Amino acid sequence: MSSQKPRVFTSYDKLSNDIKNLLKLQYPEGFSHELINFYDKDGINVSALIFETDEKILLIKMSQTAAEKIIYDDDDYDDDGVLKDDVKESLEEEYLDPDTEDDSDDDE
């Protein structure tokens, strides 16, 4: 039986540091190019970044300009908007389980 995860609308400022760090790992070159656009229930055009956790799907509302500013203002990214290697390695050590990095299906 498949259960659907709840979709939660939020802003970047309300995210925990853990989620922000996981975003850095998923989008080491920034995420302004990953934003989606849709109309909300009131018919307003909204842009957001989708991020899925084990429990829910986050729709992080932000404009492309805001997404670019987040990366520009973050010292973990270099001047080209790319996550610095030492930061990436540190985050991988903290958040990625080495036993689950390879998602290949060995059970078949």
Secondary structure, DSSP 8 states (H G I E B T S, - for coil): ------EEEEEGGGS-HHHHHHHHHH-TT-SGGG-EEEE-TTS-EEEEEEEE-SS-EEEEE--HHHHHHHHHH-TTB-TTS-B-HHHHHHHHHHH--TTTS----TT-
